[in-house]
Amino acid sequence: MNIQDVFQNNQAWIEEKLKIDPQYFEKLASGQNPEFLYIGCSDSRVTAEDIMGIQPGEAFVHRNIANLVNNIDLNVMSVINYAVRHLEVNHVVVCGHYNCGGVKAAMQSADLGLLNPWLRNIRDVYRLHKDEMNALDEAARYDRLVELNVQEQCVNLIKTAAVQEAYKKRGLKVHGWVFDIKTGKLIDLKIDFEKILKDIMEIYHLD
């Protein structure tokens, strides 16, 4: 595909949307009221709207390498605050995926330059769950680290003031998902966030 193809595809997309609804773009321009904040991986194979089967305007989306929620990353923190406090989303999703290059890179014994401090967050996840991880073979270990990374990023979400406030005021829900690239399935990890919230509240609560 070249650049010109992109603009041709864009024109075809416009025509397709207008056939279905002549006011489609007028409605789209009037504002957004998304139900979801989706925090996912930057991997080119994993796009939020496609895997969720939703339309533009239904999810506020942030993507970075290995779907991290890092409290010193002003980008993701700004997205969370805007989506939760101003757009008032009702669901926040952290979605990882199997065969994640960021997770695999984090486990390499190599100097990855600028990526080192970013991927160290994933190594910290491994350290927190070292006993469980070391009991697995290599293939299972990578898949499990993808899942545990999602869980820990959800915990990082729960630590934020915006999420805690929205949880108290309007029952905001946090979800941890994994996308299986080999099957196309979204998997809900069914993490017990009520228990996690209770366990960490002594340290991270905001009263």
C-alpha positions in Angstrom: 0.0 0.0 0.0 1.3 3.5 -0.8 0.2 6.9 0.4 -2.1 7.5 -2.6 -4.0 4.3 -1.7 -4.7 5.8 1.7 -6.5 8.8 0.3 -8.5 6.7 -2.2 -9.5 4.4 0.7 -10.6 7.5 2.7 -12.8 8.7 -0.1 -14.4 5.2 -0.4 -15.0 5.2 3.3 -16.7 8.6 3.2 -19.0 7.5 0.4 -19.8 4.3 2.2 -20.8 6.1 5.4 -22.9 8.7 3.6 -24.8 6.0 1.8 -25.9 4.6 5.1 -26.5 7.9 6.8 -26.3 11.3 4.9 -25.8 13.1 8.2 -23.1 10.7 9.5 -20.3 13.3 9.6 -22.5 16.1 10.9 -23.4 13.9 13.9 -19.7 12.8 14.3 -18.7 16.5 14.4 -21.3 17.4 17.0 -19.3 15.9 19.9 -18.3 12.7 21.6 -19.9 10.7 24.4 -17.9 7.5 24.6 -18.8 4.7 27.0 -15.3 3.3 27.2 -11.7 4.4 27.8 -9.6 1.8 26.0 -5.9 1.6 26.9 -4.2 -0.8 24.5 -0.9 -1.7 22.8 0.5 0.2 19.9 0.9 -3.0 17.9 -0.3 -2.4 14.4 -2.4 -5.6 14.4 -4.5 -4.6 17.4 -7.0 -1.8 16.8 -9.6 -1.1 19.4 -12.6 -0.4 17.2 -12.1 -3.5 15.1 -11.7 -6.0 17.9 -14.5 -4.5 20.0 -16.9 -4.1 17.0 -17.6 -0.5 17.8 -17.9 2.7 15.8 -16.0 6.0 16.0 -17.2 8.0 19.0 -17.9 4.9 21.2 -14.4 4.6 22.8 -11.7 7.1 23.8 -8.5 5.3 22.9 -4.9 5.5 24.2 -2.2 3.1 22.9 1.4 2.7 23.9 4.0 -0.1 23.8 2.7 -3.0 26.0 -0.4 -1.1 27.2 1.3 0.5 30.3 -0.4 2.7 32.8 2.7 4.5 34.2 2.0 7.2 36.8 4.8 9.4 35.5 3.7 9.2 31.9 1.9 12.5 31.4 0.4 11.2 28.2 -1.6 8.3 29.7 -2.3 10.2 32.9 -3.8 13.1 30.8 -5.9 10.7 28.8 -7.2 9.0 32.0 -8.1 12.3 33.6 -9.8 13.7 30.5 -11.8 10.5 29.8 -12.9 9.8 33.4 -13.5 13.3 34.7 -14.6 15.2 31.6 -16.1 12.6 29.2 -17.3 10.6 32.2 -16.8 7.1 30.6 -18.3 4.3 32.5 -15.8 1.6 31.7 -12.0 1.7 31.6 -10.4 -1.2 29.8 -6.7 -2.2 29.7 -6.3 -4.6 26.8 -3.1 -6.6 26.2 -2.5 -9.2 23.6 -0.6 -12.5 23.2 2.6 -12.3 21.1 3.2 -8.8 22.4 6.6 -7.7 21.2 7.0 -5.3 24.1 6.5 -8.0 26.7 9.0 -10.3 24.8 11.5 -7.5 24.5 11.3 -6.8 28.3 12.5 -10.3 29.0 15.6 -10.0 26.8 19.0 -9.7 28.4 19.9 -6.8 26.1 20.4 -3.1 26.1 17.4 -1.7 24.3 18.4 1.9 24.6 15.6 4.4 25.1 13.2 1.4 25.6 15.0 0.3 28.8 13.2 2.5 31.3 9.8 1.9 29.6 10.1 -1.9 29.5 11.5 -2.0 33.1 7.9 -1.6 34.2 7.1 -5.0 32.7 10.2 -6.5 34.3 8.8 -5.2 37.6 5.6 -7.2 36.9 7.8 -10.3 36.4 9.5 -9.6 39.7 6.2 -9.3 41.6 5.1 -12.7 40.3 8.5 -14.4 40.0 7.6 -17.6 41.7 4.6 -18.2 39.5 6.5 -17.2 36.4 9.6 -19.3 37.0 7.4 -22.5 37.3 6.2 -22.1 33.7 7.9 -23.1 30.4 9.0 -20.3 28.1 5.9 -20.1 25.9 3.5 -20.2 28.8 5.6 -17.7 30.7 5.2 -15.1 27.9 1.5 -15.6 27.7 1.1 -15.4 31.5 3.3 -12.2 31.7 0.9 -10.6 29.1 -2.0 -11.4 31.5 -0.2 -10.3 34.6 0.9 -7.1 33.0 -2.7 -6.3 32.2 -3.6 -6.9 35.8 -0.9 -4.7 37.2 -1.7 -1.9 34.8 -5.3 -2.1 36.0 -4.1 -1.9 39.6 -2.1 1.2 38.5 -5.4 2.6 37.2 -7.2 2.0 40.5 -4.5 3.9 42.3 -5.3 7.1 40.4 -7.4 9.9 42.0 -9.7 10.2 38.9 -10.6 6.5 38.9 -11.2 6.3 42.6 -13.4 9.3 42.6 -15.5 8.0 39.7 -15.7 4.6 41.3 -17.3 6.2 44.4 -19.5 8.7 42.6 -20.9 6.6 39.7 -19.6 3.1 39.9 -16.9 3.3 37.2 -15.7 -0.2 36.2 -12.2 -1.3 35.4 -11.7 -4.3 33.1 -8.6 -6.3 32.1 -8.7 -8.0 28.7 -6.4 -9.9 26.5 -6.7 -10.2 22.7 -5.7 -13.5 21.2 -4.2 -12.7 17.8 -4.3 -16.3 16.7 -8.1 -16.7 17.2 -9.3 -13.1 17.1 -11.0 -13.6 20.5 -11.2 -11.0 23.3 -10.6 -12.7 26.7 -11.9 -11.1 29.9 -9.4 -12.0 32.6 -12.2 -11.5 35.2 -9.8 -9.9 37.7 -11.3 -9.4 41.2 -10.9 -5.6 41.3 -13.1 -5.3 44.4 -10.6 -7.4 46.3 -7.6 -5.6 44.8 -9.2 -2.3 45.7 -9.8 -3.4 49.3 -6.2 -4.7 49.6 -4.5 -1.6 48.4 -6.9 1.0 49.8 -5.0 1.4 53.1 -2.0 2.8 51.1 -3.6 4.4 48.0 -7.0 5.6 49.2 -7.9 9.3 48.8 -10.2 10.5 51.5 
